[in-house]
Amino acid sequence: MKKSKQEIITFKADASLLEAMKGIPNRSEFIRAAILASLDSVCPLCKGAGILTPYQKSHFDSFLMDHSLEECEKCREVHLICLNKP
């Protein structure tokens, strides 16, 4: 079994983030878990950019011809609805 090579990644944190992370016993593991959880929730269209490219927007506009965005009555989150349901 080949062991994967690990790399060190650094980032800047302001005082409030440092304060919030005080007391976390294994901050590296916490940060890894938070990043993996965030990556699992990335928008499949924009891949986390928050903006669609012109081509993505064109495809999405075509998609919306048979779908709509609606707010859930229970959780109030916006979700896709297929308009072609039988």
Residue pairs with C-beta under 8 A, 6 or more apart in sequence:
13 21
21 27
21 30
24 30
42 48
43 50
45 52
45 56
45 60
46 52
46 56
52 60
66 82
66 83
66 84
67 80
67 81
67 82
67 83
68 80
68 81
68 83
69 78
69 79
69 80
69 81
70 78
70 79
70 81
71 77
71 78
72 78
72 79
